[in-house]
Amino acid sequence: MKQGRNASWPAGLVFNFMNYKEIKEKVVNFLKEIKSESKKVVWPGRDYVTAASIIVLVIVFLVAGFIMLVDFSFAKFFGYMARGGMH
C-alpha cells in the first residue's frame, strides 16, 4: 500500500467530499425548488385536455386505418404475385 492512502478509501470517498448534513441540505433545497417551480406551471383547462385527447385519438385511428389499408393492399398484391401473377 502506498504511503498516504487510507485503507477505507473507496467507502469513505463520498463522505470526504460531502458529509451527511450537506447531502440533507441539498435534498431539502432541491425539493423546495420543485415545489416552487410547480407553482409556476400553467395547467391546461379540462376543455382543452378533452379536445386535445379527442384529436389525438382520431389521428391515431386514422393513421392505424391507413397502415391497415396499405398492409392489406401489399398482402393482396404480393399474394397475387406469388401465385403467378398475370399469365
CORCOR-V43715 format. One record per residue. N is the residue number from 0. NEAR is the number of other C-alpha atoms within 12 Angstrom. Layout:
N/NEAR ; N/NEAR
This chain:
0/8 ; 1/6 ; 2/6 ; 3/8 ; 4/11 ; 5/13 ; 6/12 ; 7/13 ; 8/14 ; 9/11 ; 10/11 ; 11/14 ; 12/14 ; 13/14 ; 14/15 ; 15/14 ; 16/13 ; 17/14 ; 18/14 ; 19/13 ; 20/12 ; 21/15 ; 22/15 ; 23/13 ; 24/14 ; 25/15 ; 26/14 ; 27/14 ; 28/14 ; 29/14 ; 30/14 ; 31/14 ; 32/14 ; 33/14 ; 34/13 ; 35/12 ; 36/12 ; 37/12 ; 38/11 ; 39/10 ; 40/10 ; 41/8 ; 42/11 ; 43/11 ; 44/10 ; 45/10 ; 46/11 ; 47/12 ; 48/13 ; 49/13 ; 50/14 ; 51/15 ; 52/14 ; 53/14 ; 54/14 ; 55/14 ; 56/14 ; 57/14 ; 58/14 ; 59/14 ; 60/14 ; 61/14 ; 62/14 ; 63/14 ; 64/14 ; 65/14 ; 66/14 ; 67/14 ; 68/14 ; 69/14 ; 70/15 ; 71/14 ; 72/14 ; 73/15 ; 74/14 ; 75/15 ; 76/16 ; 77/14 ; 78/14 ; 79/14 ; 80/13 ; 81/12 ; 82/11 ; 83/10 ; 84/11 ; 85/8 ; 86/6
